[in-house]
Amino acid sequence: MKHKWLLLTKIQLIGMLGINKAAKTYDPAVKKRTVGSIAALAVVALLMLFYIVMMAFAFCEQGLGRHLPATAIAIASLITLLFSFLNGCSSLFAMKDYDLVMSLPVKKRDILTSRLLCIYLADLAFAALIVIPCIIVLFVSDGFSLGVLAVSLAGMVVSPVLPIIVAVALSAVYTALTAGFRYKTLLQGIFGMAFFVGVMIASFTVSFTAGAQGQMDMDALFSLFVRGIYPPALLIEMTLAGEVWAIFVFVAASAVLAVLFVLVLAKGYDRIHIALTAKGARVGYRASDIKSGSAFSALVRKEFRRLFTCPAYLLNGLCGTVLLLIAGVALLFFDVRALLTEDPSVPAQMIDGLVYAGVGLLFFFVGTGCPSAAALSLEGSARDQLFVLPVSARRILLAKAFPSFLLNLVAGMFAAIVFCARMQADALGWTLVIISVPIACGFTALTGIWLNYKMPKYDWTTETQAIKQSVPGMICALGSMAVGAIVIGVSLFWGPWAVLIADFLCLVAIAAVLLGTKRARLV
């Protein structure tokens, strides 16, 4: 084939989400997992679409529709930058099938081009989910414009290029600087978590500001994202303001940078792969390193090590835990009860129900990140080494669920204590909220590992695939969001009854999972 990179790209694309495997297999379980994965992604896309449309309507209602294209492209580019930085180098250079791919009669430039193109297409789909709804809302509100459509689509098509290049370049530099560092993966996870915390703090700050003013200032949002954080989007704004040359600069610069990026990285492809897959610096053996303990504690320690040595796993698994900590700290400085009490439009009954609505927030945050939902899948092709141990499958599953339970329990207890104190909860409120923390954490951790046991994904080439494309993880996140929203809504009117019913149902589910693990068989 003349252009071998096209064939490599096609092979990778048809393998995404397991669609090709599901179409060729006779195993109904594989087909169900694929359908479930696609359905979960569709639900996530619909939720994102809802928030994007609400934001677009807010821009148009404030007479700022002209800023929508640049703002949408800036938001899409920033999110692409974040996720590309977290897994860009690994997906390009540290794939599990590296030796197989390198043995093919193709150039390294073709391999790199095909993998970059797959990343680009996935990010382009995400950008389209943000930009196209904004443009539709803009046309509905302000009328159709062919120029706005052309500029927006051109900007959308090239918008993922610069973030991918910057993210992969930063990741490559980080890899070079920490090549001999023993805890380089933990450091990368900490950097990603710090970035996530910064985004959440900024989000909470904007939310509180919007709440105090009654309406979010979309002009300030435009200035923050376009002028402050992502200036390249100003070229879109300049084009729509009459500077037609700006869009050509945006497209040409992105294309030239992409070509140069592929040519440069292809030269050091092998060296980057070795640096990414190399182990940390070795240390001398000491007899004191040998410690005795139970099989369960050894399995738990193994799970903690895996969690803190995989940056993507750490960030995705502990995002809910971090949100709980942020919420707890934020409540130390913001008196939510006082703010609502001063608002005459808020009924007194609803304010009293806020204590119990906090349990709904607990469910919402705890399920946002669930390490146990991908813990079994991460064993991959090496799972036989674990499954042949003289340990029951039940003990293995519980050990994999324990880190999720423990970490969320600590963060949840902190947030619950601060919440009850700031909300001036009575004895019943304190009791129900504190009791609900271990129940919610246990329910999420056990449900995650049970779903992963039923729907494992062992055939991954990078750890990011097992984590990001985890159907159990999506089910846990969406399910906890639904449970949290229901508990919040019902608690505002029925008080403690919503919490009692939710806790009872969770205890039933926990008991069912514990009984099911007795008959579990790992294969």
PEKA-V637809 format. One record per residue. RES is the residue in three letters. PHI is phi in whole degrees, -180 to 180 (999 if undefined). Layout:
((RES/PHI) (RES/PHI))
This chain:
((MET/999) (LYS/-64) (HIS/-106) (LYS/-69) (TRP/-66) (LEU/-67) (LEU/-66) (LEU/-62) (THR/-64) (LYS/-62) (ILE/-63) (GLN/-69) (LEU/-67) (ILE/-73) (GLY/-89) (MET/-69) (LEU/65) (GLY/73) (ILE/-64) (ASN/-65) (LYS/-64) (ALA/-66) (ALA/-72) (LYS/-98) (THR/-90) (TYR/-106) (ASP/-84) (PRO/-65) (ALA/-64) (VAL/-64) (LYS/-64) (LYS/-65) (ARG/-63) (THR/-66) (VAL/-62) (GLY/-63) (SER/-63) (ILE/-65) (ALA/-64) (ALA/-64) (LEU/-64) (ALA/-65) (VAL/-65) (VAL/-61) (ALA/-63) (LEU/-66) (LEU/-63) (MET/-63) (LEU/-60) (PHE/-61) (TYR/-68) (ILE/-65) (VAL/-65) (MET/-62) (MET/-64) (ALA/-64) (PHE/-64) (ALA/-64) (PHE/-61) (CYS/-68) (GLU/-64) (GLN/-92) (GLY/71) (LEU/-117) (GLY/-59) (ARG/-65) (HIS/-89) (LEU/-63) (PRO/-57) (ALA/-66) (THR/-65) (ALA/-63) (ILE/-66) (ALA/-65) (ILE/-64) (ALA/-62) (SER/-68) (LEU/-66) (ILE/-67) (THR/-61) (LEU/-61) (LEU/-63) (PHE/-71) (SER/-69) (PHE/-67) (LEU/-72) (ASN/-135) (GLY/-60) (CYS/-66) (SER/-64) (SER/-71) (LEU/-89) (PHE/-121) (ALA/-108) (MET/-70) (LYS/-68) (ASP/-95) (TYR/-59) (ASP/-62) (LEU/-66) (VAL/-66) (MET/-70) (SER/-81) (LEU/-75) (PRO/-79) (VAL/-134) (LYS/-81) (LYS/-62) (ARG/-63) (ASP/-68) (ILE/-63) (LEU/-65) (THR/-62) (SER/-65) (ARG/-72) (LEU/-64) (LEU/-67) (CYS/-65) (ILE/-62) (TYR/-62) (LEU/-64) (ALA/-64) (ASP/-70) (LEU/-65) (ALA/-61) (PHE/-66) (ALA/-63) (ALA/-64) (LEU/-65) (ILE/-95) (VAL/-75) (ILE/-62) (PRO/-59) (CYS/-64) (ILE/-67) (ILE/-64) (VAL/-61) (LEU/-61) (PHE/-68) (VAL/-64) (SER/-83) (ASP/-110) (GLY/97) (PHE/-76) (SER/-143) (LEU/-66) (GLY/-65) (VAL/-63) (LEU/-63) (ALA/-65) (VAL/-66) (SER/-65) (LEU/-68) (ALA/-64) (GLY/-65) (MET/-66) (VAL/-63) (VAL/-99) (SER/-61) (PRO/-75) (VAL/-65) (LEU/-62) (PRO/-61) (ILE/-64) (ILE/-63) (VAL/-63) (ALA/-65) (VAL/-67) (ALA/-64) (LEU/-63) (SER/-66) (ALA/-67) (VAL/-64) (TYR/-60) (THR/-62) (ALA/-66) (LEU/-72) (THR/-112) (ALA/-58) (GLY/-102) (PHE/-85) (ARG/-65) (TYR/-110) (LYS/-66) (THR/-68) (LEU/-65) (LEU/-64) (GLN/-65) (GLY/-63) (ILE/-66) (PHE/-61) (GLY/-63) (MET/-66) (ALA/-63) (PHE/-64) (PHE/-62) (VAL/-62) (GLY/-61) (VAL/-64) (MET/-67) (ILE/-63) (ALA/-63) (SER/-64) (PHE/-63) (THR/-63) (VAL/-63) (SER/-65) (PHE/-65) (THR/-65) (ALA/-65) (GLY/-65) (ALA/-70) (GLN/-93) (GLY/87) (GLN/-152) (MET/-73) (ASP/-83) (MET/-71) (ASP/-66) (ALA/-67) (LEU/-65) (PHE/-62) (SER/-63) (LEU/-64) (PHE/-79) (VAL/-88) (ARG/-81) (GLY/-89) (ILE/-100) (TYR/-131) (PRO/-58) (PRO/-55) (ALA/-68) (LEU/-63) (LEU/-63) (ILE/-67) (GLU/-63) (MET/-65) (THR/-63) (LEU/-69) (ALA/-87) (GLY/120) (GLU/-86) (VAL/-63) (TRP/-63) (ALA/-63) (ILE/-69) (PHE/-70) (VAL/-65) (PHE/-62) (VAL/-70) (ALA/-65) (ALA/-63) (SER/-65) (ALA/-66) (VAL/-65) (LEU/-63) (ALA/-64) (VAL/-65) (LEU/-62) (PHE/-63) (VAL/-65) (LEU/-64) (VAL/-72) (LEU/-69) (ALA/-62) (LYS/-67) (GLY/-112) (TYR/-60) (ASP/-64) (ARG/-65) (ILE/-68) (HIS/-61) (ILE/-63) (ALA/-65) (LEU/-73) (THR/-94) (ALA/-69) (LYS/-77) (GLY/-69) (ALA/-61) (ARG/-78) (VAL/-124) (GLY/-66) (TYR/-73) (ARG/-130) (ALA/-62) (SER/-69) (ASP/-69) (ILE/-80) (LYS/-129) (SER/-90) (GLY/-180) (SER/-77) (ALA/-64) (PHE/-65) (SER/-64) (ALA/-65) (LEU/-66) (VAL/-66) (ARG/-61) (LYS/-61) (GLU/-67) (PHE/-64) (ARG/-63) (ARG/-64) (LEU/-64) (PHE/-93) (THR/-118) (CYS/-127) (PRO/-56) (ALA/-65) (TYR/-65) (LEU/-64) (LEU/-68) (ASN/-71) (GLY/-76) (LEU/-107) (CYS/-63) (GLY/-67) (THR/-62) (VAL/-66) (LEU/-62) (LEU/-63) (LEU/-65) (ILE/-63) (ALA/-61) (GLY/-63) (VAL/-67) (ALA/-62) (LEU/-67) (LEU/-69) (PHE/-113) (PHE/-120) (ASP/-94) (VAL/-64) (ARG/-62) (ALA/-66) (LEU/-63) (LEU/-75) (THR/-65) (GLU/-73) (ASP/-88) (PRO/-67) (SER/-79) (VAL/-93) (PRO/-63) (ALA/-63) (GLN/-61) (MET/-68) (ILE/-66) (ASP/-66) (GLY/-82) (LEU/-64) (VAL/-60) (TYR/-78) (ALA/-66) (GLY/-61) (VAL/-65) (GLY/-63) (LEU/-63) (LEU/-61) (PHE/-60) (PHE/-61) (PHE/-73) (VAL/-61) (GLY/-81) (THR/-60) (GLY/-128) (CYS/-136) (PRO/-57) (SER/-65) (ALA/-70) (ALA/-126) (ALA/-63) (LEU/-74) (SER/-63) (LEU/-67) (GLU/-65) (GLY/56) (SER/-71) (ALA/-93) (ARG/-66) (ASP/-60) (GLN/-64) (LEU/-86) (PHE/-74) (VAL/-90) (LEU/-65) (PRO/-77) (VAL/-133) (SER/-67) (ALA/-62) (ARG/-62) (ARG/-68) (ILE/-64) (LEU/-64) (LEU/-67) (ALA/-65) (LYS/-72) (ALA/-86) (PHE/-63) (PRO/-58) (SER/-60) (PHE/-64) (LEU/-67) (LEU/-65) (ASN/-69) (LEU/-64) (VAL/-64) (ALA/-66) (GLY/-66) (MET/-64) (PHE/-60) (ALA/-64) (ALA/-67) (ILE/-65) (VAL/-64) (PHE/-62) (CYS/-64) (ALA/-66) (ARG/-73) (MET/-87) (GLN/56) (ALA/-69) (ASP/-85) (ALA/-62) (LEU/-65) (GLY/-63) (TRP/-57) (THR/-63) (LEU/-68) (VAL/-67) (ILE/-65) (ILE/-67) (SER/-70) (VAL/-62) (PRO/-64) (ILE/-66) (ALA/-65) (CYS/-67) (GLY/-66) (PHE/-62) (THR/-66) (ALA/-64) (LEU/-71) (THR/-64) (GLY/-61) (ILE/-70) (TRP/-68) (LEU/-65) (ASN/-67) (TYR/-65) (LYS/-79) (MET/-131) (PRO/-77) (LYS/-130) (TYR/-93) (ASP/-92) (TRP/-104) (THR/-103) (THR/-132) (GLU/-60) (THR/-60) (GLN/-64) (ALA/-67) (ILE/-92) (LYS/-72) (GLN/-101) (SER/-88) (VAL/-63) (PRO/-58) (GLY/-64) (MET/-66) (ILE/-64) (CYS/-62) (ALA/-65) (LEU/-68) (GLY/-65) (SER/-68) (MET/-63) (ALA/-65) (VAL/-61) (GLY/-61) (ALA/-64) (ILE/-65) (VAL/-63) (ILE/-63) (GLY/-62) (VAL/-73) (SER/-64) (LEU/-64) (PHE/-119) (TRP/-105) (GLY/66) (PRO/-72) (TRP/-63) (ALA/-63) (VAL/-67) (LEU/-62) (ILE/-67) (ALA/-63) (ASP/-64) (PHE/-64) (LEU/-64) (CYS/-66) (LEU/-64) (VAL/-63) (ALA/-65) (ILE/-62) (ALA/-63) (ALA/-65) (VAL/-67) (LEU/-63) (LEU/-69) (GLY/-67) (THR/-68) (LYS/-65) (ARG/-104) (ALA/-70) (ARG/-135) (LEU/-94) (VAL/-134))
